[in-house]
Amino acid sequence: MRNTYQLNELLHSVGIREKLRSQFVGTCLLSLKYSKVDLINPTLNTDIIRSEMKRILSTLLQNDLHRASKVSLLDKIFWIAKIYEL
């Protein structure tokens, strides 16, 4: 629970709105639940984790009319995160 709070605070500190923050945190939790890859493994790089999250989200949203826009929002959050990694 503390990790989700810290993630939410980090996203808030870089200006991500509450609705997007909660969706992203939820996506992270769903990724941990449904992933076939051990996402907590320290040897995984960020790109592998991101692509696994996108794969899971796309699978879960298979019948959702707004699937493309939701995956696009995830890409935007990843892009913002990549800027802060630099």
C-alpha positions in Angstrom: 0.0 0.0 0.0 2.8 2.4 0.8 4.4 1.8 -2.6 1.1 2.8 -4.4 1.0 5.9 -2.2 4.6 6.8 -3.1 3.9 6.3 -6.8 0.8 8.5 -6.6 2.9 11.2 -4.8 5.6 11.0 -7.4 3.2 11.4 -10.3 1.5 14.3 -8.4 4.9 16.0 -8.0 5.4 16.0 -11.8 2.0 17.5 -12.5 0.0 14.4 -13.5 -3.7 15.1 -12.8 -5.5 12.9 -10.2 -7.7 11.0 -12.7 -4.6 10.0 -14.8 -2.7 9.2 -11.6 -5.3 6.8 -10.3 -5.7 5.1 -13.7 -1.9 4.7 -13.9 -1.6 3.3 -10.4 -4.5 0.9 -11.2 -2.8 -0.2 -14.4 0.4 -0.9 -12.5 -1.5 -3.1 -10.0 -3.3 -4.9 -12.8 0.1 -5.5 -14.5 1.5 -7.0 -11.4 -1.6 -9.3 -11.1 -1.8 -10.5 -14.7 1.8 -10.4 -15.8 3.5 -13.6 -17.0 6.8 -11.9 -16.3 8.1 -11.2 -12.8 7.9 -7.4 -13.0 9.6 -7.0 -9.7 12.7 -8.8 -10.9 15.6 -6.2 -10.6 17.2 -7.5 -13.8 14.4 -6.3 -16.0 14.8 -3.1 -17.8 12.2 -0.3 -18.0 11.4 -1.0 -21.6 10.4 -4.6 -20.9 8.2 -3.6 -18.0 6.5 -0.9 -20.1 5.8 -3.2 -23.0 4.4 -5.9 -20.6 2.1 -3.2 -19.0 0.9 -2.2 -22.5 0.3 -5.8 -23.5 -1.7 -6.5 -20.4 -3.7 -3.3 -20.7 -4.5 -4.0 -24.4 -5.6 -7.5 -23.5 -7.8 -6.4 -20.7 -9.4 -3.7 -22.9 -10.0 -6.0 -25.8 -13.7 -5.1 -26.1 -13.4 -1.5 -25.0 -14.3 1.2 -27.6 -11.8 3.6 -26.0 -8.9 1.1 -26.0 -6.7 3.1 -28.3 -7.0 6.3 -26.3 -6.4 4.5 -23.0 -3.2 2.9 -24.3 -2.2 6.3 -25.8 -2.6 7.8 -22.3 -0.3 5.1 -20.9 2.3 6.0 -23.6 2.1 9.7 -22.6 2.8 8.8 -19.0 5.7 6.6 -20.1 7.0 9.5 -22.2 6.8 11.9 -19.2 8.6 9.4 -17.0 11.3 8.9 -19.6 12.0 12.7 -19.6 12.5 12.6 -15.9 14.9 9.6 -16.2 17.2 11.8 -18.2 
